[in-house]
């Protein structure tokens, strides 16, 4: 069975090569080829998953070594894959949700002239993401990591005729390069410390390494995770990335790319377990981002950007859980999977709304759409209930587990983290209820566009609604399926480990507190947007509202500190180079040149001048000799 692992990556990679190199002759069939090969990858994943279930828990790791990638004395990296319970979870999520998004894109991109190329980029992204999670060493993981960055750049800037899309793609690429530097430095430290890139021998030698070195490696891995998963301080690219087509938002910002950072931390559990300071920083970053994204999502009128803030916040939950160590690894991945269902469904639902509203994204120009788009309303509504943690739905189980794990950390740290997760649950209920009310309830508020065309909302074609229905099914039932009999915990525990911790409060108390926060959030949103008429033009709002609309001034901060700071630093270095470095060199040259010019005047070619100089020299020598004798 291990010989099938490479085919998981080969199928979508083949699709990318064929679609991007096949030319216009494939324009009419390219979308079907891309979708079929993504489905083939998912089918192979299902076969491998069935085989894995037939094995004992300790015998579920499969490896496939294709060849030695870099054969150098003392420096060797293999093109090898490792399929265990953790990577299998990601394989099914990436290929399964990826296939549904391919199907959705058939209808959504129907009239785009470059649809073949779009599906080629989708296939490339899926192949790179699968390589990332299947690699059995950090160097090969880095190769997939960079492939994901390239594919995301191409997809975010797909509509490159729009300056905003081109700028957003460049911004995402540059911000991710900062995180990628962290991963490259971590890999260098690993090789110099352990002499290998491979997971198994590297993790086995962790106990023989100093805590300081492991902390440095952990912090660099965290920096990489912040870039890919849009965590503070490298979160600024996520909102702008909504300029890409909506299927891209669902693929990148729901189930795949933004979860790569969570995978990296959980896969590196052995390193973080031995570096408690690095773990603490991980939880702090997750807690800050959790609230940051939630606050930003509360003030966005662009439906996709509101969901982007939500993604940032939900990934913050996962990063926080991963930072809790064995208490939270399993629940971080469990929430990652359930989030893949309901957030992908929410993004596809947003795309369906845009499809029926002439690409309008301002929720203040929606209203009452449940009457015109019943399937979209129901599927989006189920995703909404799942993400706010409505009892019985997927988010209820996975998010509750993270909140309980935060309290189980114990001590002051546990109370602080638990309080942050509870507050985040309340804010999530507020901003998602706001999205539902502005979009599907109230009176219609749409108006004619600049050309005088008024939207005529309608339901999307089946190629778009069927994936939404399937994702809604997962949003409802996946959490309960994972929780009953502790299926998911038992599935991942052999890879990630698990510890119950020391919860200061009971699970029932945590659930009750979460429900209270949920009701408070929904109630405030209903009072503000359900009982009152919604103005088409957003009011000025409070200082916090204005700050949230500007992403809490993250771009302003980056511009002042990084852009302007970089400009000033560059100018200072140029001045230093010209005035000091070049000044010393040029000054020395000028001095030598000036002295040479003056000495040159003595060589004028006149015999009398030379005779005078010889006479003068002789007189000086005689005077010096007499003076020395007298002394």
N, C-alpha and C positions, 0 to 999 in steps of 0.2 A: 504493500500500500504506500510505502514511503516514496516510491517512484512517481506517485501522482502529485506530490507536493509542488514540484516545479511547474506542472501544468496549470496550477492555480494562477500563477503569474503569467505563464506563456500565453494563455488564451486571450486575456485583454491586451497584452503587449502585442500580440499578432494583429489584433483589431486595430490598434493605434498605428502600426506600421502600414497595414493595408490601406486604411482610410486616409492617412496623411500623405502617402506616397502614390496612391492609386490614381489620382487625378480626377477630373470631372466626370469620367465615365462611370464613377460610382456614386454620383450625386443622387440618383434615384433609389439606390438600394443601400447606401452607406449606413443609414440609421438602423436598418434591420441587421446588418452585419455587426455593428457595434453592440446592439442590444443582445443579439444571439450569443456573441462571445462572452459578454458579461454573465449571461445566464449559464453558459457552459462552466464558467469558473464557479458559480454558485452550486451547480450540480455536482461538480467534483468535490466541493467543500462538504456537501451533504453526504456523499459517499464516504469520505474520510471521517466525518463525524459519526456516522453509523458504525463504522469499524472501530472507532475509538470507544464508543459506548460498550462494545463487546469485550473490551479489555478491562483488566483490573485497574484500580485507581493509580497504582504505582507503576503500571506498564503502559501508560498512554502517551509517552513522549516518542515521537518518530523523528528521525534525522535523515537528511539526504545530502550527501556530499557530491556535488557535480564535478568539481575540479579545484585544483589549487589556483586561486586567483592571483596572488602575489607571492611567488616562490623566491625569497631572498634569504640568505643565511642570517638567522636571528630575527627575521621579520617575515612572518608568513600569515596570509589571510586566505581562507577558503571560501569559495562560492558554495556555501552550505546552508541548508535550511533546517529549522527546528519547529516542529508542530507539536504543541502540548495544549493543555486545556485553555491557557490564556490566549495563545495565538489562534487557536480554533475559534474561540469566542469572537475575536476580531475578524477572522476570515468570513464567518457566516454573516456578521453584521455588515462588513464592507461590501461583499459580493451580493448579499441579499438586498439590502437597501439600495446599493448601487444599481442593481438590475431594475428595481422598481423606478428609480429616478431616470434610467435610460428609457423605460417604457413611457413614463410621463413626458419626457422630452420629445418623443415622437410627435405628440400633439402640440406641445408648447412651442416648439421650434419649427413647426410645419412650414411656415412662410419665410423662414430665414434662408437667404441664398447660400450661406456657408454652413448649412446644417451638417453636411458630411464631416467637415473639419471639426465642428463642435463635438460630434460623437467620437472622433479620433482623440480629441483632448480628454473626453470623459474616460475612454478606455485607458489612455496613458496614466491618468490620475489613479484609477483603480489598480492598475498594475504596480505603480510605484508604492501605493499604500500597502498592498499585499506584500511586496518585497520588504517593506519596513517592518511589518509585524512577523514575518516568517524568517527573517535573518537569524542565524545562530551566533553572530558576532557583531560587535559594535561598528566595525568598519563597513560591513555590508549594510547594516541598519542605516548608517550615515548616507550611503549611496541611495537607498530608498527615500530617506529623509529629504535629500536634495531633489530627488525626482518629484516628490510631492510638492516641494516649493516651486519648481519649474512649471508643473502642470497647473497649480493654482494661479500662478501668474498669467498663464495663457487663458485660463477660464475666466478669471475676474476681469481681464481686459479684452474679452472676446469681442465685445462691441467697441472696438478701438476707434471707430469714427466719432465716438463721444469723448471729448477731452476728459470728462470726469471719470470715465471708465479707465482710460489710459493712465491717468494720475493715480487712481485707486490701486491698479495693478502694480505700478511702480512702488507705491507706498508699502503695499503688502510685501513685496519682494525685498525692499530695503530693510524694513523692520525685522523681517524673518532672518535676514543675514546677521543681525546682531545676535539673535538666539543661536543661529548655526555656529557662530564663533564659540559660544559656550560649549556646544557639543563637540566641536573639533578639539578644543583645549582639554575637555574631559577625556576624550579618547587618547590624546597624547599622554596625559597623566596616567591613564590606565596602562598604556604600553610600557612606559618607563618604570612604573611601579610593579606590574605583574608580569610583564614580558609577553602578554597575549591579549587578543581582542575577544576571544571566544567566551561565551557566557559561562559555561560549566567550569572550566579551570579557573577563570577569573573570580567567580563567586566563591569557589572553594578556598581561595587564598585570601579572602577578605579578612579573616581573623588574624592573619599574620601581619597586617598593615596598621600603621599608626592612625589614630582617630583624626588627626589633623589633615592627613592626606585624603582620607575618605570624605571628610567634610568639604575639602576643596573640590573633589570630584563631584560630590552631591550638589554643591551650589552651582557648578557649571552645567550639570544636567538639568537643574531647575531653570537656569537661564534659557536653555534650549527649549524646555517645556513652555516657558512663558511666551516665547516667540510663536511657536506653532499653535498653542492653545489660547492665545490672546489673553494672557494674564498680566496684571499690573507688574511691571511698568511697560510692557511691550504689547499693550492691548489696542493701541490707537488705530491699527489697520482694519479691524474687524468691521466697524460701522461703514467705512468707505467701500469695503469689499462688496456691499450690497448692490453696487453698480453692475455687477455681473448678472447674467440671466438667472432667474429664480431657481431653476434646477441646480445651478452651481451653488447657490446659497444652501439648498437642502443637502447637497452632497458634501460640501466643504464644512459647513457650519453646523451640521447636525450630527452626522454619524461617523465622519472620517477624520479629516485633517485636524480639526480642533481637539480631537480626542487623542492625537498622537502623543501629546505631552503627558497625558494621564498614563498611556501605555508605557512610555519611557520610564516614568517614575516607578510604576508597579513592577515592570520587568527588572528594574535595578533595585528591587526591595532589599537584597542582601547588603548593598552598599549603604542605603539609607538606614537600615536597622542598626548598622554599626556606627552611624554618624548622627546622634540625637540632635546636635545643633542644626544640621542641615534639615532634618525632619521638622524641627520647630519653624524654620524659615519657610518651609513648604506650606505648613498650616497657616502661617501668617499671610502669605501671598494668596492662598485660597480664600481666606476669610475676607481680606480686603477686596479682592476681585468680586467675590460673591455679592457684597453690598454695592460696590462700584457699578457693576453691570445692572443690578436691580434698580438703582436710583436713576441711571441713564434711561433704562427702559420705560420708566414712569412718565417721561416728558416727551417722548418721540411721537410725532404724528405720522411719520412714514412707517407703514406697517412692517416693512422688512427690517428697518433699523430698530424698531421696538423689539422685534424677535431677535435681532443681533445682540441687543443688550441682555435679553433673556439668556441667550446662549452663553455669553460671557459669564453671567451669574451662575448658571447651572454647571458650567465647567469648573467654576470656583468651588462649588460643592464637592465635585469629584477630586480636585486637587487637595482640598482640605482633608477629605477622607483618606486620600493616599498618604498625606503627611502624618496621619495618626498611626501609621505602621500596621502591624498585624491586626489591630482592632478594626481598621477601616479599608484595607486593600480590596477585600471582596465586595464591599458595598460601593466603593468607588466604581468598580467595573460593572456592578449590577445597575447602578444609576446611569452609567454610560450607555448600556444597552437599552434600557427603557427610554432614556432620553433620545436615543437614535430613532426609536419608533415615533414618539409623540412630537419631537421637534422637526423631524423630516416631514411628518404629516402637516404640521403647522406651516412650514415654509411652502410646501406644495399647495396647501389651502390658500395661502397668501397669493401665490402665483395664479391660482384659479380665479381668485377675486380680481386680480389685475387683468387677467385675460378677458374677463367679462366687463371690465370697466375701462377699456381703452388704455391700459397700462397706467392708470391713475394709482398713486401710492399713498396719497394723503387720506388718512382715515376720516378726517373731518369732512371729506367730500363723498363719504359712503352713506351708511345708514339704511336700515330696513332690508338688507340684502338677503336675509333668510327667506323671504318670499320668492325671490328670483333664482336663488342658488341653493336649493334644499340639500343636495348631497354634500356640497362644500360646507354648508352650515353645520350639518350633523357631524361630519368627519372632523372639521376644525373644532367644533364644540367638544368632541370627545378628547381631542388632543389638549384642549384648554383645561378640561377637568382633570386630565392625567397630570399635567405639569403643575397645577396648583395643589395636587395631593388630595383630590377628592377620594373619600374612603372606598376601597375596593379596586381602584384603578392603579395602573402601573406606578405612577409617581408617588402614590401614597405609600407603597411598600418600600421603594428604593430610597426616597428622600427621608422617610421616617427612620430608616436604618442608619443613615448618615447622621441624623440629629442625635439618635441614641448613642452612636459611636462617639460623637463629639463629647457628650456628657460623660461617657464611660472612660474618657481620657483621665478623669479624676483631677482633684485639686483645683486651684484657681484657674489653671489653663482650661480644664474641662468645662467649668462654668462659663468662662468667657466665650469659648468656641461654641458651646451649646446655645448660649444666648444669641450669638451672631447667626447661627443657622435658623433659630426660631424667628428672629427678626426678618431674615431673608425670606422665609416662608410666607410671612405676612405681606411683605412688599411684592413678592411674586403673585400672590392672589390679587393684589391691587392692580398691578399693571396689566396682567393678562385679562382680568375682568374688564378693564378699560378698553383693551383691544376688541374684545367680544362686543361690548356695548356700542362702541363707535362704528364697528363694521356691520353688524348684523341686526341691531335693534334701533329703535327710534324712527324718526321720519327721514325720508330720503333727502340728501343734501347735495347730490351731484349737480354740476353745472356744465354748460357747454364749454368746450376748450377754446383755445385761441382761434381756431378755424371755424368755430360755430357748431362743431359736432357734439351732440349730447350723448353720453354713454347710454347704451341699452343693455343693462346687465342680463346675463344669461348663464345657464349652467355650462360647464366645460364638457368636451367630448369624453367618451369612455376611456380613451387612452390616458387621460389625465385623472379621471375620477376613480378608476379601478385601483391604481396604486395608492390613492388616498384612502380608499376603503380598507385595503389590506393593512396599511400602517395604522389606521384607526383601530383595527382588530387587535394589533399588537399593543397599542396604547391602553386598551382596556384589560387585556388578559395576561400580558407577559409578566407583570409584577406578581400577580397571584400564583402563576405557574412556577415562577422561580422560588417563591417563598414557601409554598406548601411542601412540607417535608424537608425544608432547607435544601432544596435541590441545588440552587446556584452556589450556596456556601460549600456544600460537599463536592461540587464539581471543581471549584477553583482552589479549595484549601490545600490540596497536595502541591500546588505551585506557589501560592502566595502566603500560605500559613494563615492562622487565625487565632485571635485571643479575645476572650470576652471582655477584658478590662474590668474596671471597678465602677459601675454606674452608681452615682449617688441618688438617683431617682429611678423609679420603676418605669418599664416600657409603657404602661398604661398612662402614667402621669405625663410622659413625653408626648404620647399621642393626643391626650386631652389638650395639652398646651398648644400643640400644632394646630388642632382643630379650632381652637379659640383664635389664634393668629389668622388662620384662613378666613374665618367668618368676619373678623375685623377688617381684613383687607378687602374682601368682597363687599362688605357693607359700605366702606368709605367710597369705593369706586362707584357703587350704585347711587349713593347720595350725590356724587359729583357729576356723573355722566348718565345715569339712568332716569333720575327724577327731573332733571333740568334739560331744557333745549341746549343742544351743542352748537356753539357758533362755528361758522365755516372758517373764519379767521381766528387763529389762536390768540387768546388774551395775553397780555404782557407777562403775567404771572409773578410769583415771588422770586426772590434772589436765587433760591435753590432750584426752582423750576427753570429759570433762565440759564443757570449753570449746567443743569442736566441736559438742556437742549444743546448746549455747546460741549457735551461729553465731559462735564466737570473741568472744562478748560484744559483737557489733556493735549489738544493740538496747540493751544496757545503756549502751554508750558514747554512743549517740545520745540516750538518755534523760537521762543525766547532763550531757552537753555541750550538746546542742541544746534538749531539752525543759526541763530545769531551768535551764540557762543562759539560755534564752529567757525563762522565768518571772522569773528574777532581773533580767534586763535590763529586762523590761517593768515590774517593780515599781520598779526604780531610775528609769526614765524617768517613771513616774507620780509618784514622790516629787519628782523634779526639776521636773516640770511644776507640781505643786501648791505645793511649797515655794519654788522659785526663780522660775520664770516667773510663775505666778499670784501668788506672794508679793510680787513687785515691783509688779505691777499693782494687786493688792488693797491692798498697803501704801500705795502712792501715793494711791489713792482714799481710804483711811481717813485719811491725814494731811490731805488737802485737806478731807475732810468734818469732821474734828475742828477744824481751824483755822477753817473756816466757821462751825461751831457756836459757837466762842468769840467770833468777831467779831460773830455775830448778837446776842449778849447786849448788845453796846454799843448796839444799836438797840432801846431799850426803850420809846420813845414818850413819855418824860417830858422836858418843856421844861427843867427845872432840870438834868437830866443833860447835855443838849446844851449848856446855857450854861456848865456847869463844864468840859466838854471844850473848848469854844471858848476859854474863859478860859485853861485849861491850855496849849492850843496857842499862843495869843498870847504867853503868858509865856515859853514855850520859844523862840519866834522872836525876841523882844526880847533874851533872854539870849544867844542865839547871835550876834545882830548886835553887841551890846556886846563880846562876847568876841572876835569877829573884828577889831573896830576897835582893841581894846587890843593885840592881837598885831601 
